Amino acid sequence: MNATVDADICTGCGLCPSLCPEVFELNDDGIAEVIATPVPSDAEDSCRQAAESCPVDAISIEQG
């Protein structure tokens, strides 16, 4: 599984790193970024939850 963040629409709310700190963090500009590719198997559920919870749908998940 791979996750991506669309930096153009991310609002930097901080929800994704709070739900899945193994995969997401806020960069120096306050925008979320992926720090683990591929997503560790033990973080897949929390990564999906972060993607589903994103208020602006900035997170995409691809299986593979």
CHARMM-style PDB file with segment names, atoms N, HN, CA, C and O in Angstrom:
ATOM      1  N   MET     1       0.844  -1.169   0.000  1.00  0.00      PROA
ATOM      2  CA  MET     1       0.000   0.000   0.000  1.00  0.00      PROA
ATOM      3  C   MET     1       0.896   1.242   0.000  1.00  0.00      PROA
ATOM      4  O   MET     1       1.896   1.305   0.715  1.00  0.00      PROA
ATOM      5  N   ASN     2       0.518   2.214  -0.809  1.00  0.00      PROA
ATOM      6  HN  ASN     2      -0.295   2.163  -1.390  1.00  0.00      PROA
ATOM      7  CA  ASN     2       1.215   3.494  -0.858  1.00  0.00      PROA
ATOM      8  C   ASN     2       0.218   4.617  -0.617  1.00  0.00      PROA
ATOM      9  O   ASN     2      -0.924   4.560  -1.073  1.00  0.00      PROA
ATOM     10  N   ALA     3       0.659   5.624   0.096  1.00  0.00      PROA
ATOM     11  HN  ALA     3       1.586   5.670   0.467  1.00  0.00      PROA
ATOM     12  CA  ALA     3      -0.174   6.790   0.362  1.00  0.00      PROA
ATOM     13  C   ALA     3       0.485   8.017  -0.254  1.00  0.00      PROA
ATOM     14  O   ALA     3       1.711   8.115  -0.308  1.00  0.00      PROA
ATOM     15  N   THR     4      -0.334   8.943  -0.713  1.00  0.00      PROA
ATOM     16  HN  THR     4      -1.330   8.863  -0.670  1.00  0.00      PROA
ATOM     17  CA  THR     4       0.162  10.215  -1.220  1.00  0.00      PROA
ATOM     18  C   THR     4      -0.707  11.336  -0.664  1.00  0.00      PROA
ATOM     19  O   THR     4      -1.877  11.131  -0.342  1.00  0.00      PROA
ATOM     20  N   VAL     5      -0.123  12.510  -0.558  1.00  0.00      PROA
ATOM     21  HN  VAL     5       0.828  12.676  -0.820  1.00  0.00      PROA
ATOM     22  CA  VAL     5      -0.852  13.690  -0.104  1.00  0.00      PROA
ATOM     23  C   VAL     5      -0.788  14.735  -1.211  1.00  0.00      PROA
ATOM     24  O   VAL     5       0.288  15.044  -1.721  1.00  0.00      PROA
ATOM     25  N   ASP     6      -1.939  15.275  -1.575  1.00  0.00      PROA
ATOM     26  HN  ASP     6      -2.813  15.024  -1.160  1.00  0.00      PROA
ATOM     27  CA  ASP     6      -1.993  16.365  -2.544  1.00  0.00      PROA
ATOM     28  C   ASP     6      -1.719  17.664  -1.787  1.00  0.00      PROA
ATOM     29  O   ASP     6      -2.605  18.217  -1.135  1.00  0.00      PROA
ATOM     30  N   ALA     7      -0.487  18.136  -1.884  1.00  0.00      PROA
ATOM     31  HN  ALA     7       0.233  17.687  -2.413  1.00  0.00      PROA
ATOM     32  CA  ALA     7      -0.074  19.325  -1.138  1.00  0.00      PROA
ATOM     33  C   ALA     7      -0.837  20.576  -1.556  1.00  0.00      PROA
ATOM     34  O   ALA     7      -0.925  21.538  -0.793  1.00  0.00      PROA
ATOM     35  N   ASP     8      -1.388  20.562  -2.770  1.00  0.00      PROA
ATOM     36  HN  ASP     8      -1.316  19.780  -3.390  1.00  0.00      PROA
ATOM     37  CA  ASP     8      -2.118  21.738  -3.247  1.00  0.00      PROA
ATOM     38  C   ASP     8      -3.448  21.931  -2.532  1.00  0.00      PROA
ATOM     39  O   ASP     8      -3.957  23.050  -2.461  1.00  0.00      PROA
ATOM     40  N   ILE     9      -4.019  20.842  -1.996  1.00  0.00      PROA
ATOM     41  HN  ILE     9      -3.605  19.933  -2.054  1.00  0.00      PROA
ATOM     42  CA  ILE     9      -5.307  20.991  -1.312  1.00  0.00      PROA
ATOM     43  C   ILE     9      -5.231  20.726   0.191  1.00  0.00      PROA
ATOM     44  O   ILE     9      -6.196  20.977   0.913  1.00  0.00      PROA
ATOM     45  N   CYS    10      -4.089  20.219   0.668  1.00  0.00      PROA
ATOM     46  HN  CYS    10      -3.305  20.015   0.081  1.00  0.00      PROA
ATOM     47  CA  CYS    10      -3.937  19.959   2.104  1.00  0.00      PROA
ATOM     48  C   CYS    10      -4.035  21.278   2.870  1.00  0.00      PROA
ATOM     49  O   CYS    10      -3.422  22.276   2.492  1.00  0.00      PROA
ATOM     50  N   THR    11      -4.813  21.265   3.947  1.00  0.00      PROA
ATOM     51  HN  THR    11      -5.311  20.455   4.254  1.00  0.00      PROA
ATOM     52  CA  THR    11      -4.962  22.462   4.775  1.00  0.00      PROA
ATOM     53  C   THR    11      -4.083  22.427   6.016  1.00  0.00      PROA
ATOM     54  O   THR    11      -4.052  23.387   6.786  1.00  0.00      PROA
ATOM     55  N   GLY    12      -3.365  21.319   6.212  1.00  0.00      PROA
ATOM     56  HN  GLY    12      -3.389  20.539   5.586  1.00  0.00      PROA
ATOM     57  CA  GLY    12      -2.474  21.219   7.362  1.00  0.00      PROA
ATOM     58  C   GLY    12      -3.197  21.120   8.689  1.00  0.00      PROA
ATOM     59  O   GLY    12      -2.705  21.610   9.706  1.00  0.00      PROA
ATOM     60  N   CYS    13      -4.355  20.495   8.687  1.00  0.00      PROA
ATOM     61  HN  CYS    13      -4.755  20.097   7.861  1.00  0.00      PROA
ATOM     62  CA  CYS    13      -5.147  20.413   9.917  1.00  0.00      PROA
ATOM     63  C   CYS    13      -4.487  19.541  10.982  1.00  0.00      PROA
ATOM     64  O   CYS    13      -4.778  19.693  12.168  1.00  0.00      PROA
ATOM     65  N   GLY    14      -3.601  18.627  10.574  1.00  0.00      PROA
ATOM     66  HN  GLY    14      -3.365  18.503   9.610  1.00  0.00      PROA
ATOM     67  CA  GLY    14      -2.886  17.787  11.524  1.00  0.00      PROA
ATOM     68  C   GLY    14      -3.574  16.498  11.891  1.00  0.00      PROA
ATOM     69  O   GLY    14      -3.083  15.748  12.735  1.00  0.00      PROA
ATOM     70  N   LEU    15      -4.705  16.229  11.269  1.00  0.00      PROA
ATOM     71  HN  LEU    15      -5.103  16.838  10.583  1.00  0.00      PROA
ATOM     72  CA  LEU    15      -5.454  15.015  11.605  1.00  0.00      PROA
ATOM     73  C   LEU    15      -4.702  13.758  11.195  1.00  0.00      PROA
ATOM     74  O   LEU    15      -4.641  12.803  11.970  1.00  0.00      PROA
ATOM     75  N   CYS    16      -4.131  13.733  10.005  1.00  0.00      PROA
ATOM     76  HN  CYS    16      -4.180  14.508   9.375  1.00  0.00      PROA
ATOM     77  CA  CYS    16      -3.469  12.503   9.543  1.00  0.00      PROA
ATOM     78  C   CYS    16      -2.269  12.112  10.410  1.00  0.00      PROA
ATOM     79  O   CYS    16      -2.146  10.936  10.751  1.00  0.00      PROA
ATOM     80  N   PRO    17      -1.383  13.033  10.782  1.00  0.00      PROA
ATOM     81  CA  PRO    17      -0.295  12.584  11.652  1.00  0.00      PROA
ATOM     82  C   PRO    17      -0.760  12.207  13.061  1.00  0.00      PROA
ATOM     83  O   PRO    17      -0.102  11.422  13.744  1.00  0.00      PROA
ATOM     84  N   SER    18      -1.882  12.760  13.490  1.00  0.00      PROA
ATOM     85  HN  SER    18      -2.416  13.397  12.935  1.00  0.00      PROA
ATOM     86  CA  SER    18      -2.389  12.363  14.803  1.00  0.00      PROA
ATOM     87  C   SER    18      -2.992  10.960  14.761  1.00  0.00      PROA
ATOM     88  O   SER    18      -2.953  10.233  15.753  1.00  0.00      PROA
ATOM     89  N   LEU    19      -3.552  10.582  13.606  1.00  0.00      PROA
ATOM     90  HN  LEU    19      -3.584  11.172  12.800  1.00  0.00      PROA
ATOM     91  CA  LEU    19      -4.133   9.247  13.451  1.00  0.00      PROA
ATOM     92  C   LEU    19      -3.100   8.199  13.033  1.00  0.00      PROA
ATOM     93  O   LEU    19      -3.207   7.032  13.411  1.00  0.00      PROA
ATOM     94  N   CYS    20      -2.116   8.610  12.264  1.00  0.00      PROA
ATOM     95  HN  CYS    20      -2.029   9.557  11.957  1.00  0.00      PROA
ATOM     96  CA  CYS    20      -1.140   7.661  11.724  1.00  0.00      PROA
ATOM     97  C   CYS    20       0.253   8.298  11.651  1.00  0.00      PROA
ATOM     98  O   CYS    20       0.735   8.614  10.563  1.00  0.00      PROA
ATOM     99  N   PRO    21       0.898   8.487  12.805  1.00  0.00      PROA
ATOM    100  CA  PRO    21       2.220   9.138  12.805  1.00  0.00      PROA
ATOM    101  C   PRO    21       3.316   8.309  12.153  1.00  0.00      PROA
ATOM    102  O   PRO    21       4.388   8.831  11.847  1.00  0.00      PROA
ATOM    103  N   GLU    22       3.060   7.023  11.936  1.00  0.00      PROA
ATOM    104  HN  GLU    22       2.190   6.599  12.185  1.00  0.00      PROA
ATOM    105  CA  GLU    22       4.045   6.180  11.261  1.00  0.00      PROA
ATOM    106  C   GLU    22       4.177   6.529   9.780  1.00  0.00      PROA
ATOM    107  O   GLU    22       5.194   6.234   9.152  1.00  0.00      PROA
ATOM    108  N   VAL    23       3.141   7.159   9.229  1.00  0.00      PROA
ATOM    109  HN  VAL    23       2.315   7.399   9.739  1.00  0.00      PROA
ATOM    110  CA  VAL    23       3.107   7.421   7.786  1.00  0.00      PROA
ATOM    111  C   VAL    23       3.092   8.913   7.450  1.00  0.00      PROA
ATOM    112  O   VAL    23       3.627   9.314   6.417  1.00  0.00      PROA
ATOM    113  N   PHE    24       2.494   9.732   8.299  1.00  0.00      PROA
ATOM    114  HN  PHE    24       2.059   9.406   9.139  1.00  0.00      PROA
ATOM    115  CA  PHE    24       2.319  11.149   7.974  1.00  0.00      PROA
ATOM    116  C   PHE    24       2.981  12.064   9.006  1.00  0.00      PROA
ATOM    117  O   PHE    24       3.059  11.744  10.192  1.00  0.00      PROA
ATOM    118  N   GLU    25       3.453  13.209   8.516  1.00  0.00      PROA
ATOM    119  HN  GLU    25       3.389  13.469   7.553  1.00  0.00      PROA
ATOM    120  CA  GLU    25       3.905  14.278   9.395  1.00  0.00      PROA
ATOM    121  C   GLU    25       3.659  15.605   8.687  1.00  0.00      PROA
ATOM    122  O   GLU    25       3.483  15.645   7.469  1.00  0.00      PROA
ATOM    123  N   LEU    26       3.648  16.672   9.446  1.00  0.00      PROA
ATOM    124  HN  LEU    26       3.790  16.639  10.436  1.00  0.00      PROA
ATOM    125  CA  LEU    26       3.518  18.001   8.856  1.00  0.00      PROA
ATOM    126  C   LEU    26       4.915  18.529   8.575  1.00  0.00      PROA
ATOM    127  O   LEU    26       5.789  18.475   9.440  1.00  0.00      PROA
ATOM    128  N   ASN    27       5.127  19.039   7.369  1.00  0.00      PROA
ATOM    129  HN  ASN    27       4.417  19.083   6.666  1.00  0.00      PROA
ATOM    130  CA  ASN    27       6.442  19.577   7.022  1.00  0.00      PROA
ATOM    131  C   ASN    27       6.603  20.988   7.595  1.00  0.00      PROA
ATOM    132  O   ASN    27       5.727  21.476   8.309  1.00  0.00      PROA
ATOM    133  N   ASP    28       7.712  21.633   7.283  1.00  0.00      PROA
ATOM    134  HN  ASP    28       8.424  21.237   6.703  1.00  0.00      PROA
ATOM    135  CA  ASP    28       8.004  22.962   7.823  1.00  0.00      PROA
ATOM    136  C   ASP    28       6.990  24.013   7.387  1.00  0.00      PROA
ATOM    137  O   ASP    28       6.844  25.048   8.037  1.00  0.00      PROA
ATOM    138  N   ASP    29       6.287  23.744   6.282  1.00  0.00      PROA
ATOM    139  HN  ASP    29       6.406  22.903   5.754  1.00  0.00      PROA
ATOM    140  CA  ASP    29       5.264  24.669   5.796  1.00  0.00      PROA
ATOM    141  C   ASP    29       3.885  24.360   6.383  1.00  0.00      PROA
ATOM    142  O   ASP    29       2.906  25.035   6.064  1.00  0.00      PROA
ATOM    143  N   GLY    30       3.810  23.335   7.245  1.00  0.00      PROA
ATOM    144  HN  GLY    30       4.605  22.787   7.505  1.00  0.00      PROA
ATOM    145  CA  GLY    30       2.542  22.967   7.851  1.00  0.00      PROA
ATOM    146  C   GLY    30       1.654  22.113   6.974  1.00  0.00      PROA
ATOM    147  O   GLY    30       0.457  21.989   7.234  1.00  0.00      PROA
ATOM    148  N   ILE    31       2.228  21.520   5.935  1.00  0.00      PROA
ATOM    149  HN  ILE    31       3.201  21.621   5.724  1.00  0.00      PROA
ATOM    150  CA  ILE    31       1.490  20.672   5.003  1.00  0.00      PROA
ATOM    151  C   ILE    31       1.862  19.219   5.280  1.00  0.00      PROA
ATOM    152  O   ILE    31       3.026  18.906   5.530  1.00  0.00      PROA
ATOM    153  N   ALA    32       0.878  18.344   5.234  1.00  0.00      PROA
ATOM    154  HN  ALA    32      -0.067  18.598   5.031  1.00  0.00      PROA
ATOM    155  CA  ALA    32       1.133  16.926   5.480  1.00  0.00      PROA
ATOM    156  C   ALA    32       1.976  16.328   4.371  1.00  0.00      PROA
ATOM    157  O   ALA    32       1.859  16.706   3.205  1.00  0.00      PROA
ATOM    158  N   GLU    33       2.830  15.385   4.753  1.00  0.00      PROA
ATOM    159  HN  GLU    33       2.925  15.077   5.700  1.00  0.00      PROA
ATOM    160  CA  GLU    33       3.609  14.643   3.784  1.00  0.00      PROA
ATOM    161  C   GLU    33       3.762  13.209   4.266  1.00  0.00      PROA
ATOM    162  O   GLU    33       3.673  12.917   5.458  1.00  0.00      PROA
ATOM    163  N   VAL    34       3.995  12.329   3.309  1.00  0.00      PROA
ATOM    164  HN  VAL    34       4.067  12.566   2.340  1.00  0.00      PROA
ATOM    165  CA  VAL    34       4.174  10.908   3.600  1.00  0.00      PROA
ATOM    166  C   VAL    34       5.636  10.673   3.957  1.00  0.00      PROA
ATOM    167  O   VAL    34       6.539  11.123   3.252  1.00  0.00      PROA
ATOM    168  N   ILE    35       5.857   9.960   5.065  1.00  0.00      PROA
ATOM    169  HN  ILE    35       5.124   9.594   5.637  1.00  0.00      PROA
ATOM    170  CA  ILE    35       7.228   9.684   5.497  1.00  0.00      PROA
ATOM    171  C   ILE    35       7.565   8.199   5.425  1.00  0.00      PROA
ATOM    172  O   ILE    35       8.681   7.803   5.764  1.00  0.00      PROA
ATOM    173  N   ALA    36       6.617   7.371   4.987  1.00  0.00      PROA
ATOM    174  HN  ALA    36       5.711   7.692   4.711  1.00  0.00      PROA
ATOM    175  CA  ALA    36       6.858   5.929   4.886  1.00  0.00      PROA
ATOM    176  C   ALA    36       6.231   5.372   3.619  1.00  0.00      PROA
ATOM    177  O   ALA    36       5.008   5.322   3.487  1.00  0.00      PROA
ATOM    178  N   THR    37       7.080   4.954   2.689  1.00  0.00      PROA
ATOM    179  HN  THR    37       8.074   4.995   2.797  1.00  0.00      PROA
ATOM    180  CA  THR    37       6.601   4.344   1.453  1.00  0.00      PROA
ATOM    181  C   THR    37       7.401   3.080   1.218  1.00  0.00      PROA
ATOM    182  O   THR    37       8.625   3.152   1.112  1.00  0.00      PROA
ATOM    183  N   PRO    38       6.771   1.945   1.134  1.00  0.00      PROA
ATOM    184  CA  PRO    38       5.332   1.721   1.288  1.00  0.00      PROA
ATOM    185  C   PRO    38       4.898   1.855   2.742  1.00  0.00      PROA
ATOM    186  O   PRO    38       5.724   1.899   3.653  1.00  0.00      PROA
ATOM    187  N   VAL    39       3.587   1.918   2.938  1.00  0.00      PROA
ATOM    188  HN  VAL    39       2.916   1.882   2.198  1.00  0.00      PROA
ATOM    189  CA  VAL    39       3.020   2.003   4.277  1.00  0.00      PROA
ATOM    190  C   VAL    39       3.337   0.697   5.015  1.00  0.00      PROA
ATOM    191  O   VAL    39       3.080  -0.384   4.484  1.00  0.00      PROA
ATOM    192  N   PRO    40       3.888   0.780   6.227  1.00  0.00      PROA
ATOM    193  CA  PRO    40       4.138  -0.444   6.995  1.00  0.00      PROA
ATOM    194  C   PRO    40       2.837  -1.224   7.210  1.00  0.00      PROA
ATOM    195  O   PRO    40       1.780  -0.633   7.434  1.00  0.00      PROA
ATOM    196  N   SER    41       2.924  -2.533   7.140  1.00  0.00      PROA
ATOM    197  HN  SER    41       3.782  -3.013   6.958  1.00  0.00      PROA
ATOM    198  CA  SER    41       1.708  -3.353   7.239  1.00  0.00      PROA
ATOM    199  C   SER    41       0.950  -3.123   8.535  1.00  0.00      PROA
ATOM    200  O   SER    41      -0.278  -3.206   8.551  1.00  0.00      PROA
ATOM    201  N   ASP    42       1.655  -2.837   9.623  1.00  0.00      PROA
ATOM    202  HN  ASP    42       2.653  -2.770   9.611  1.00  0.00      PROA
ATOM    203  CA  ASP    42       0.960  -2.611  10.891  1.00  0.00      PROA
ATOM    204  C   ASP    42       0.322  -1.231  10.996  1.00  0.00      PROA
ATOM    205  O   ASP    42      -0.358  -0.941  11.980  1.00  0.00      PROA
ATOM    206  N   ALA    43       0.531  -0.371   9.989  1.00  0.00      PROA
ATOM    207  HN  ALA    43       1.083  -0.607   9.189  1.00  0.00      PROA
ATOM    208  CA  ALA    43      -0.062   0.968   9.979  1.00  0.00      PROA
ATOM    209  C   ALA    43      -1.126   1.134   8.897  1.00  0.00      PROA
ATOM    210  O   ALA    43      -1.669   2.226   8.726  1.00  0.00      PROA
ATOM    211  N   GLU    44      -1.427   0.060   8.166  1.00  0.00      PROA
ATOM    212  HN  GLU    44      -0.986  -0.827   8.305  1.00  0.00      PROA
ATOM    213  CA  GLU    44      -2.380   0.183   7.054  1.00  0.00      PROA
ATOM    214  C   GLU    44      -3.766   0.616   7.521  1.00  0.00      PROA
ATOM    215  O   GLU    44      -4.389   1.461   6.879  1.00  0.00      PROA
ATOM    216  N   ASP    45      -4.259   0.061   8.613  1.00  0.00      PROA
ATOM    217  HN  ASP    45      -3.753  -0.626   9.134  1.00  0.00      PROA
ATOM    218  CA  ASP    45      -5.601   0.435   9.084  1.00  0.00      PROA
ATOM    219  C   ASP    45      -5.652   1.895   9.501  1.00  0.00      PROA
ATOM    220  O   ASP    45      -6.597   2.601   9.148  1.00  0.00      PROA
ATOM    221  N   SER    46      -4.660   2.361  10.245  1.00  0.00      PROA
ATOM    222  HN  SER    46      -3.893   1.787  10.532  1.00  0.00      PROA
ATOM    223  CA  SER    46      -4.667   3.763  10.673  1.00  0.00      PROA
ATOM    224  C   SER    46      -4.431   4.701   9.493  1.00  0.00      PROA
ATOM    225  O   SER    46      -4.915   5.833   9.499  1.00  0.00      PROA
ATOM    226  N   CYS    47      -3.694   4.244   8.482  1.00  0.00      PROA
ATOM    227  HN  CYS    47      -3.301   3.324   8.477  1.00  0.00      PROA
ATOM    228  CA  CYS    47      -3.494   5.045   7.275  1.00  0.00      PROA
ATOM    229  C   CYS    47      -4.818   5.210   6.527  1.00  0.00      PROA
ATOM    230  O   CYS    47      -5.152   6.306   6.076  1.00  0.00      PROA
ATOM    231  N   ARG    48      -5.560   4.124   6.401  1.00  0.00      PROA
ATOM    232  HN  ARG    48      -5.289   3.234   6.767  1.00  0.00      PROA
ATOM    233  CA  ARG    48      -6.889   4.212   5.762  1.00  0.00      PROA
ATOM    234  C   ARG    48      -7.805   5.155   6.545  1.00  0.00      PROA
ATOM    235  O   ARG    48      -8.535   5.957   5.962  1.00  0.00      PROA
ATOM    236  N   GLN    49      -7.754   5.045   7.861  1.00  0.00      PROA
ATOM    237  HN  GLN    49      -7.161   4.394   8.335  1.00  0.00      PROA
ATOM    238  CA  GLN    49      -8.584   5.919   8.696  1.00  0.00      PROA
ATOM    239  C   GLN    49      -8.201   7.384   8.478  1.00  0.00      PROA
ATOM    240  O   GLN    49      -9.074   8.249   8.401  1.00  0.00      PROA
ATOM    241  N   ALA    50      -6.916   7.659   8.381  1.00  0.00      PROA
ATOM    242  HN  ALA    50      -6.207   6.956   8.444  1.00  0.00      PROA
ATOM    243  CA  ALA    50      -6.470   9.031   8.129  1.00  0.00      PROA
ATOM    244  C   ALA    50      -6.979   9.532   6.786  1.00  0.00      PROA
ATOM    245  O   ALA    50      -7.439  10.668   6.679  1.00  0.00      PROA
ATOM    246  N   ALA    51      -6.898   8.688   5.762  1.00  0.00      PROA
ATOM    247  HN  ALA    51      -6.525   7.764   5.850  1.00  0.00      PROA
ATOM    248  CA  ALA    51      -7.372   9.085   4.434  1.00  0.00      PROA
ATOM    249  C   ALA    51      -8.868   9.346   4.439  1.00  0.00      PROA
ATOM    250  O   ALA    51      -9.334  10.325   3.855  1.00  0.00      PROA
ATOM    251  N   GLU    52      -9.620   8.476   5.094  1.00  0.00      PROA
ATOM    252  HN  GLU    52      -9.242   7.680   5.568  1.00  0.00      PROA
ATOM    253  CA  GLU    52     -11.075   8.635   5.145  1.00  0.00      PROA
ATOM    254  C   GLU    52     -11.487   9.837   5.993  1.00  0.00      PROA
ATOM    255  O   GLU    52     -12.559  10.403   5.782  1.00  0.00      PROA
ATOM    256  N   SER    53     -10.652  10.225   6.940  1.00  0.00      PROA
ATOM    257  HN  SER    53      -9.781   9.765   7.111  1.00  0.00      PROA
ATOM    258  CA  SER    53     -10.978  11.327   7.848  1.00  0.00      PROA
ATOM    259  C   SER    53     -10.518  12.685   7.342  1.00  0.00      PROA
ATOM    260  O   SER    53     -10.921  13.714   7.886  1.00  0.00      PROA
ATOM    261  N   CYS    54      -9.690  12.706   6.319  1.00  0.00      PROA
ATOM    262  HN  CYS    54      -9.363  11.871   5.877  1.00  0.00      PROA
ATOM    263  CA  CYS    54      -9.173  13.980   5.807  1.00  0.00      PROA
ATOM    264  C   CYS    54     -10.333  14.874   5.366  1.00  0.00      PROA
ATOM    265  O   CYS    54     -11.124  14.477   4.510  1.00  0.00      PROA
ATOM    266  N   PRO    55     -10.442  16.068   5.936  1.00  0.00      PROA
ATOM    267  CA  PRO    55     -11.593  16.928   5.625  1.00  0.00      PROA
ATOM    268  C   PRO    55     -11.605  17.472   4.198  1.00  0.00      PROA
ATOM    269  O   PRO    55     -12.649  17.919   3.723  1.00  0.00      PROA
ATOM    270  N   VAL    56     -10.467  17.442   3.509  1.00  0.00      PROA
ATOM    271  HN  VAL    56      -9.619  17.079   3.895  1.00  0.00      PROA
ATOM    272  CA  VAL    56     -10.421  17.948   2.139  1.00  0.00      PROA
ATOM    273  C   VAL    56     -10.043  16.863   1.127  1.00  0.00      PROA
ATOM    274  O   VAL    56      -9.744  17.170  -0.027  1.00  0.00      PROA
ATOM    275  N   ASP    57     -10.056  15.609   1.553  1.00  0.00      PROA
ATOM    276  HN  ASP    57     -10.299  15.361   2.490  1.00  0.00      PROA
ATOM    277  CA  ASP    57      -9.724  14.472   0.690  1.00  0.00      PROA
ATOM    278  C   ASP    57      -8.391  14.622  -0.015  1.00  0.00      PROA
ATOM    279  O   ASP    57      -8.273  14.340  -1.207  1.00  0.00      PROA
ATOM    280  N   ALA    58      -7.378  15.073   0.732  1.00  0.00      PROA
ATOM    281  HN  ALA    58      -7.474  15.302   1.701  1.00  0.00      PROA
ATOM    282  CA  ALA    58      -6.056  15.279   0.152  1.00  0.00      PROA
ATOM    283  C   ALA    58      -5.213  14.012   0.109  1.00  0.00      PROA
ATOM    284  O   ALA    58      -4.163  13.995  -0.533  1.00  0.00      PROA
ATOM    285  N   ILE    59      -5.658  12.943   0.783  1.00  0.00      PROA
ATOM    286  HN  ILE    59      -6.511  12.956   1.304  1.00  0.00      PROA
ATOM    287  CA  ILE    59      -4.872  11.716   0.869  1.00  0.00      PROA
ATOM    288  C   ILE    59      -5.444  10.660  -0.078  1.00  0.00      PROA
ATOM    289  O   ILE    59      -6.644  10.385  -0.088  1.00  0.00      PROA
ATOM    290  N   SER    60      -4.547  10.083  -0.869  1.00  0.00      PROA
ATOM    291  HN  SER    60      -3.572  10.306  -0.861  1.00  0.00      PROA
ATOM    292  CA  SER    60      -4.912   8.979  -1.762  1.00  0.00      PROA
ATOM    293  C   SER    60      -4.143   7.748  -1.336  1.00  0.00      PROA
ATOM    294  O   SER    60      -2.990   7.827  -0.912  1.00  0.00      PROA
ATOM    295  N   ILE    61      -4.806   6.603  -1.458  1.00  0.00      PROA
ATOM    296  HN  ILE    61      -5.742   6.539  -1.802  1.00  0.00      PROA
ATOM    297  CA  ILE    61      -4.178   5.331  -1.123  1.00  0.00      PROA
ATOM    298  C   ILE    61      -4.278   4.419  -2.328  1.00  0.00      PROA
ATOM    299  O   ILE    61      -5.331   4.293  -2.954  1.00  0.00      PROA
ATOM    300  N   GLU    62      -3.154   3.784  -2.640  1.00  0.00      PROA
ATOM    301  HN  GLU    62      -2.298   3.886  -2.132  1.00  0.00      PROA
ATOM    302  CA  GLU    62      -3.106   2.814  -3.742  1.00  0.00      PROA
ATOM    303  C   GLU    62      -2.619   1.494  -3.190  1.00  0.00      PROA
ATOM    304  O   GLU    62      -1.634   1.438  -2.455  1.00  0.00      PROA
ATOM    305  N   GLN    63      -3.312   0.442  -3.547  1.00  0.00      PROA
ATOM    306  HN  GLN    63      -4.112   0.488  -4.145  1.00  0.00      PROA
ATOM    307  CA  GLN    63      -2.872  -0.903  -3.172  1.00  0.00      PROA
ATOM    308  C   GLN    63      -1.738  -1.316  -4.091  1.00  0.00      PROA
ATOM    309  O   GLN    63      -1.670  -0.890  -5.244  1.00  0.00      PROA
ATOM    310  N   GLY    64      -0.860  -2.139  -3.578  1.00  0.00      PROA
ATOM    311  HN  GLY    64      -0.914  -2.485  -2.642  1.00  0.00      PROA
ATOM    312  CA  GLY    64       0.181  -2.614  -4.461  1.00  0.00      PROA
ATOM    313  C   GLY    64       1.485  -2.828  -3.816  1.00  0.00      PROA
ATOM    314  OT1 GLY    64       2.441  -3.232  -4.476  1.00  0.00      PROA
TER     315      GLY     64
END
